[in-house]
Amino acid sequence: MIGGVMVSSICVPTDVIRNYWYFNPALKGRRGNVSTLGVARQIYARHGFRSFFTGFNITLFNVIGGQTIFFLVYDNLKVQTSSPVASVLGRMATLFVMQPFECLRTYKQANLTETTSSYISGTRGVQKYLSLYRGLTTTIIRDVPFSAIHWPVNDWLYRQFITMRGISVSDLSKRERLWISLVTGSMSSVLACTISQPFDIVKTKIQATTDRSCKRTTSSELRRFFGQYGFRGFFIGLTPRLLKVVPGCAIISGCHRYFN
């Protein structure tokens, strides 16, 4: 929970910049030719300082709830199976439970709106609730490989740091566990974040729109985005995502091993 509060407080502004950059119509035609600072300036000029914390409550709930579910599954299964398998299963369980809140958070941040009623307007009955799982396939394609890379690499790097010092895990003080985890969490998250970046862009574009005139799939959005911006476009917004993900993963990793 402590890690979740810290991550939410630090990372929400970078989340807002990233989702706004990926989707907001105000950047149409300039998405590939603007910097992180340029996007931040436009958000501040149009919407003010408070807009950088749009969706904070949902983000806090997502982080605390999501990490609780993930670690319950991951810590219990990695002994019985393997770290990659446990990581993937933990992430899948988290996604199915938390996806509706992730959809609403993405919509609010990409459109910089305080209301979410228009997100499910025009849908009735079961479809109203199914709309909250929009973009689930893309989220799975993004998050499952991310987890399959991040946590196993994190654990491997953690063991390597300890081996290089010629001691065992039980010999580490809490402070040593914390700083080693901060370093390994940062290193592994950079790799996982860069590889999964194209799917993060597509996920936002699918979840942030209320236009239901055409069916949006992962493959169709990838083709559309590639046609507009080329291969370089798949790494639009990577900097704010790294600014969010790297410290977030480092904090979660550090808190998990420090308090475990």
Summary of the structure (lengths in Angstrom):
residues: 260
radius of gyration: 18.8
end to end distance: 12.4
largest distance: 62.4
contacts: 833
relative contact order: 0.15
helix: 82%
strand: 0%
